[in-house]
Amino acid sequence: GPAIKPIIMRMVYQCYQVVKIPIIASGGIMHWQDAIEYFLAGATAIQVGTANFINPSASIEILQGINDYLDNNNIESIKNIIGKVKI
């Protein structure tokens, strides 16, 4: 859930810096913004868990939010934002 998001986010970012294999992020993804943050940190895929218990439509809403974000920012593919965060 949301309590572990900062820890997992750091782990995704650190792993992305040293490995070149797909990274699947899970933990604290409640909204599309959370998913985008994980992609920017280096995740190649996400898993939505707890949010589905709170809102059965969460996964659909997150997917729609991701698509809207990409469209609104003229980003052709989610691949174009993976690992793009700079610290």
Protein Blocks (a to p, Z undefined) as FASTA:
>chain_A
ZZlmmmmmmmmmmmmmmpccdcddeehiabfklmmmmmmnopabdcdfklmmmmmmlmmm
mmmmmmmmmmmnopabfklmgopacZZ
